[in-house]
Amino acid sequence: MNITAKNKAKMILTAVVILLFAGFFYGGYRIGLNQAVTTFPEPEEVWAKEPSIRIDGATTPSVVRLTDGTWRIYYAVKEGIVSALSQDGVQWVKDEGVRLENESHSANQARVSGPTVFTLKDGGFRMLYEGSDAKQSSFVILSAVSTDGLAWKREKGVRLTDKNRFDQDIAASPNVVRAVGGELFCYFGDGNTIKVATSKDQGVTWFKRSLSGLPQASVDPSVIIMPDGVWRMYFAASQSTDRLLNSRILSARSTNGLDWSVENGARIIADKKATQVLDPDVIMVSLGKMRLYYVQLDKGVIDGKGVNAPVLSIRSAVLELK
């Protein structure tokens, strides 16, 4: 085998390992970004990436501001859903223990990920999260409650299920936002399209609603209602027909949370050493500043003896509002 053939074999091996690793860590539905969409122009609204990594080896961040002004981030690792605390939203100290562990023999909680946490009117918190079987062939959205944000009790039943246009049972990556009138909106992905359901009983019962204006091959929605009443959504979308490469974070706006208009440009694109950015979670730091957390998947590295696993990390970017 000559040098060119060796290099080609290494490239193929790298691609296979990256796909397998992403399938294990993200869940099978996240590498379903294989539908062609139009090529997006270069970024127009520029977010400034903050230096260094927020949390290494983690995915699906969800950040909540606590009553004392500190921040808690919930995210997924191999063991399940864990959390960390921060004074400034940049430096994080991991909380002890696991918030929700994987239940290896469970039909829909063998792998848990994608948390979104919101406060309840009478105090305490509810978390919606995605659960899958051991083979990650199907995903549902489940829930748990907590009085302190650390000790969580799983609730019985399934909050949301769905079936996409490829006949796959997928409801994943939930993100909950409370409208001005108190109604909850839960945005979620089916592996190919973003959908929405609403609740008037604090997230126990959900009713699916029609959503318009968002492209195919879009996942991982995060929605925030701006001070002027405009709804902004940040989501990941594939730029090519490749299952894994070239996803970037886009944005859309709405006046009612149901009818959306995609904005020009991309908010976040992957660094040169990375293959994609996913899992956005946006917060309002102050009236003049926003922070966007996201996951970056760096390229695998061939070390001469084998292939190192690609590096997953939670990162952040900020935007000063005009």
C-alpha positions as CSV (number, residue, x, y, z in Angstrom):
1,M,0.0,0.0,0.0
2,N,1.5,3.3,-1.0
3,I,1.4,6.5,1.1
4,T,-1.6,8.0,-0.7
5,A,-3.6,4.8,-0.1
6,K,-2.6,4.8,3.6
7,N,-3.7,8.4,4.0
8,K,-7.0,7.6,2.3
9,A,-7.6,4.7,4.7
10,K,-6.8,6.8,7.7
11,M,-9.3,9.5,6.5
12,I,-12.0,6.9,6.1
13,L,-11.3,5.4,9.5
14,T,-11.4,8.9,11.1
15,A,-14.8,9.6,9.6
16,V,-16.2,6.3,10.7
17,V,-15.1,6.8,14.3
18,I,-16.4,10.3,14.4
19,L,-19.8,9.1,13.2
20,L,-19.9,6.3,15.7
21,F,-18.9,8.5,18.6
22,A,-21.4,11.2,17.7
23,G,-24.1,8.6,17.5
24,F,-23.3,7.3,21.0
25,F,-22.9,10.7,22.7
26,Y,-25.5,12.8,20.9
27,G,-28.1,10.2,20.1
28,G,-29.0,8.8,16.7
29,Y,-31.4,11.5,15.8
30,R,-28.7,14.2,15.9
31,I,-26.8,12.8,13.1
32,G,-29.9,12.8,10.9
33,L,-29.0,16.2,9.6
34,N,-28.7,14.7,6.1
35,Q,-31.3,16.8,4.2
36,A,-29.9,19.4,1.8
37,V,-30.7,23.0,2.5
38,T,-29.7,26.2,0.9
39,T,-26.2,27.5,1.5
40,F,-26.2,30.2,4.2
41,P,-24.4,33.5,3.7
42,E,-21.6,34.5,6.1
43,P,-22.6,35.8,9.5
44,E,-24.2,39.3,9.7
45,E,-25.1,39.6,13.4
46,V,-21.7,38.8,14.9
47,W,-21.5,37.1,18.2
48,A,-18.1,37.4,19.9
49,K,-16.8,33.9,20.9
50,E,-15.4,33.9,24.5
51,P,-12.0,32.4,25.0
52,S,-11.4,29.0,26.5
53,I,-14.0,26.2,27.1
54,R,-16.8,26.5,29.6
55,I,-17.2,22.8,30.3
56,D,-15.3,20.0,28.6
57,G,-16.7,16.6,27.5
58,A,-20.4,17.7,27.8
59,T,-23.4,18.3,25.6
60,T,-26.9,19.9,25.6
61,P,-26.4,22.8,28.0
62,S,-29.4,24.5,29.7
63,V,-28.7,27.5,31.9
64,V,-31.1,28.9,34.6
65,R,-30.7,32.0,36.7
66,L,-31.3,31.4,40.4
67,T,-33.0,33.8,42.8
68,D,-29.7,34.9,44.4
69,G,-28.3,36.0,41.0
70,T,-26.1,33.0,40.4
71,W,-26.4,30.6,37.4
72,R,-26.8,26.9,37.2
73,I,-26.1,24.9,34.1
74,Y,-27.6,21.5,33.4
75,Y,-25.9,19.3,30.8
76,A,-25.4,15.7,29.7
77,V,-22.4,13.5,30.2
78,K,-22.0,9.7,29.8
79,E,-23.5,9.0,33.2
80,G,-26.6,11.1,32.6
81,I,-27.6,14.7,33.4
82,V,-25.4,16.7,35.8
83,S,-25.1,20.4,36.8
84,A,-22.6,23.1,37.7
85,L,-22.9,26.5,39.5
86,S,-21.4,29.9,38.4
87,Q,-21.3,33.4,39.7
88,D,-20.7,35.0,36.3
89,G,-21.9,32.5,33.7
90,V,-18.3,31.9,32.6
91,Q,-16.5,30.0,35.3
92,W,-18.3,26.9,36.5
93,V,-18.0,24.6,39.5
94,K,-19.5,21.2,39.1
95,D,-22.2,20.3,41.7
96,E,-21.7,17.0,43.4
97,G,-23.5,13.9,42.2
98,V,-25.8,13.3,39.2
99,R,-29.1,15.0,38.8
100,L,-30.6,12.2,36.7
101,E,-28.8,9.0,36.0
102,N,-29.1,6.7,33.0
103,E,-31.3,3.7,33.8
104,S,-29.7,1.0,31.8
105,H,-32.7,-1.4,31.8
106,S,-35.4,1.2,31.2
107,A,-37.4,1.2,28.0
108,N,-37.0,5.0,27.5
109,Q,-34.5,6.2,30.1
110,A,-31.4,4.1,29.2
111,R,-29.9,7.4,28.0
112,V,-31.1,10.8,29.3
113,S,-30.0,14.1,27.9
114,G,-31.2,17.4,26.6
115,P,-32.5,19.0,29.8
116,T,-34.5,22.2,30.0
117,V,-35.4,23.6,33.4
118,F,-38.1,26.1,34.3
119,T,-39.5,27.5,37.6
120,L,-43.0,26.6,38.8
121,K,-45.5,29.2,40.0
122,D,-45.7,27.7,43.4
123,G,-41.9,27.3,43.8
124,G,-39.5,24.6,42.7
125,F,-38.5,23.5,39.3
126,R,-39.7,21.2,36.5
127,M,-37.2,19.6,34.1
128,L,-38.2,18.3,30.7
129,Y,-35.5,16.0,29.1
130,E,-35.1,13.5,26.4
131,G,-35.0,9.8,27.1
132,S,-34.1,6.9,24.8
133,D,-33.9,3.2,24.8
134,A,-30.5,1.5,25.0
135,K,-30.2,1.3,21.2
136,Q,-31.3,4.9,20.8
137,S,-33.8,3.9,18.2
138,S,-36.5,6.1,19.7
139,F,-36.7,9.3,21.8
140,V,-39.4,10.7,24.0
141,I,-39.6,13.8,26.3
142,L,-40.0,13.0,30.0
143,S,-40.1,15.2,33.1
144,A,-38.8,15.5,36.7
145,V,-39.5,17.9,39.6
146,S,-37.2,19.4,42.3
147,T,-37.5,21.8,45.2
148,D,-33.9,22.9,45.1
149,G,-32.7,22.2,41.6
150,L,-30.3,19.4,42.8
151,A,-32.4,16.5,44.0
152,W,-34.8,15.5,41.2
153,K,-37.8,13.1,41.2
154,R,-38.8,11.5,37.9
155,E,-42.5,12.0,37.1
156,K,-44.6,9.1,35.7
157,G,-45.7,9.2,32.1
158,V,-44.4,10.7,28.9
159,R,-44.8,14.4,28.3
160,L,-44.3,14.4,24.5
161,T,-43.9,11.9,21.7
162,D,-43.6,12.4,18.0
163,K,-43.0,10.7,14.6
164,N,-41.0,12.5,11.9
165,R,-41.4,12.3,8.1
166,F,-39.0,9.3,8.0
167,D,-41.4,7.4,10.3
168,Q,-38.9,7.6,13.2
169,D,-40.2,7.9,16.8
170,I,-38.3,11.0,17.9
171,A,-39.2,13.9,20.3
172,A,-35.9,15.3,21.7
173,S,-34.0,18.5,22.6
174,P,-36.8,20.2,24.5
175,N,-36.6,23.9,25.3
176,V,-39.3,25.6,27.4
177,V,-40.1,29.3,27.4
178,R,-42.9,31.0,29.3
179,A,-45.0,33.5,27.4
180,V,-46.1,36.8,28.9
181,G,-49.6,35.4,29.7
182,G,-48.0,32.4,31.6
183,E,-48.5,29.7,28.9
184,L,-45.5,27.5,28.4
185,F,-44.1,26.8,24.9
186,C,-42.0,23.7,24.5
187,Y,-39.9,23.6,21.3
188,F,-38.4,20.3,20.4
189,G,-36.8,18.4,17.5
190,D,-37.9,15.2,15.6
191,G,-34.5,14.7,14.1
192,N,-35.2,16.7,11.0
193,T,-37.7,19.5,11.9
194,I,-38.4,21.8,14.9
195,K,-41.9,21.5,16.4
196,V,-43.8,23.1,19.3
197,A,-46.3,22.2,21.9
198,T,-47.9,24.4,24.6
199,S,-49.0,23.8,28.2
200,K,-51.3,25.7,30.6
201,D,-50.8,23.4,33.6
202,Q,-47.1,24.0,34.4
203,G,-45.7,21.5,31.9
204,V,-47.7,18.4,32.8
205,T,-50.0,18.3,29.7
206,W,-48.8,19.4,26.3
207,F,-50.8,20.2,23.1
208,K,-49.0,20.2,19.8
209,R,-49.3,23.4,17.7
210,S,-48.5,24.3,14.1
211,L,-45.2,25.9,13.4
212,S,-44.2,27.7,10.2
213,G,-41.2,29.3,8.6
214,L,-38.3,27.0,9.8
215,P,-36.2,25.0,7.4
216,Q,-35.8,21.2,7.2
217,A,-32.6,19.7,8.7
218,S,-32.9,22.0,11.7
219,V,-32.6,20.8,15.4
220,D,-31.8,21.9,18.9
221,P,-34.0,25.0,19.3
222,S,-33.5,27.6,22.0
223,V,-36.0,30.4,22.3
224,I,-35.9,33.7,24.3
225,I,-38.5,36.5,24.4
226,M,-36.7,39.8,24.0
227,P,-37.5,43.0,26.1
228,D,-39.3,44.4,23.0
229,G,-41.6,41.4,22.9
230,V,-40.0,39.8,19.8
231,W,-39.3,36.0,20.1
232,R,-35.9,34.9,19.0
233,M,-35.0,31.3,18.2
234,Y,-31.4,29.9,17.9
235,F,-31.1,26.5,16.3
236,A,-28.6,24.2,14.6
237,A,-29.0,23.5,10.9
238,S,-26.9,21.5,8.4
239,Q,-25.4,23.4,5.5
240,S,-24.7,20.3,3.3
241,T,-25.9,16.8,2.6
242,D,-23.2,15.4,4.9
243,R,-24.7,13.8,8.0
244,L,-22.2,15.3,10.4
245,L,-20.3,18.2,8.9
246,N,-21.0,21.9,8.5
247,S,-23.9,22.4,10.9
248,R,-24.0,26.0,12.2
249,I,-26.2,28.0,14.5
250,L,-28.9,30.2,12.8
251,S,-31.6,32.4,14.2
252,A,-35.2,33.2,13.5
253,R,-37.7,35.7,14.8
254,S,-41.4,35.7,15.6
255,T,-44.1,37.8,17.1
256,N,-46.2,35.0,18.5
257,G,-43.9,32.0,18.9
258,L,-45.6,30.0,16.1
259,D,-44.9,31.8,12.8
260,W,-41.1,32.3,12.3
261,S,-38.9,34.1,9.8
262,V,-35.3,32.9,9.5
263,E,-32.8,35.7,9.7
264,N,-29.9,36.2,7.2
265,G,-26.5,34.8,8.0
266,A,-25.3,32.5,10.7
267,R,-24.9,33.4,14.4
268,I,-22.1,30.9,15.2
269,I,-20.0,28.8,12.8
270,A,-17.5,26.1,13.9
271,D,-13.8,26.9,14.4
272,K,-11.5,25.6,11.7
273,K,-10.5,22.7,13.8
274,A,-14.1,21.6,14.4
275,T,-16.7,19.8,12.3
276,Q,-19.9,21.4,13.8
277,V,-21.6,23.4,16.4
278,L,-24.9,22.3,18.0
279,D,-27.1,22.6,21.1
280,P,-27.5,26.3,21.5
281,D,-28.9,27.8,24.7
282,V,-29.4,31.5,25.0
283,I,-29.8,33.7,28.1
284,M,-30.2,37.4,28.7
285,V,-27.3,38.4,31.0
286,S,-28.6,42.0,31.3
287,L,-30.7,44.3,29.3
288,G,-27.7,45.1,27.1
289,K,-26.0,41.8,26.8
290,M,-26.8,38.2,25.7
291,R,-24.8,35.0,26.1
292,L,-25.1,32.0,23.8
293,Y,-23.9,28.6,25.0
294,Y,-23.3,26.0,22.4
295,V,-21.5,22.6,21.9
296,Q,-18.6,22.3,19.5
297,L,-17.4,19.0,18.1
298,D,-13.7,19.1,17.2
299,K,-12.2,16.9,14.6
300,G,-10.7,13.6,15.5
301,V,-6.9,13.3,15.5
302,I,-4.8,10.5,14.0
303,D,-1.9,9.7,16.3
304,G,-0.1,7.2,14.2
305,K,-1.4,4.2,16.1
306,G,-5.1,4.8,16.0
307,V,-7.7,7.5,16.1
308,N,-8.4,9.7,19.1
309,A,-12.1,10.4,19.8
310,P,-13.3,13.8,18.8
311,V,-13.5,16.4,21.5
312,L,-16.9,17.7,22.7
313,S,-17.1,20.9,24.7
314,I,-19.6,23.6,25.8
315,R,-18.4,27.0,24.7
316,S,-20.0,30.5,24.7
317,A,-20.3,33.7,22.8
318,V,-21.7,37.1,23.8
319,L,-23.6,39.8,22.0
320,E,-23.8,43.4,23.1
321,L,-27.3,44.7,22.2
322,K,-27.5,48.0,20.3
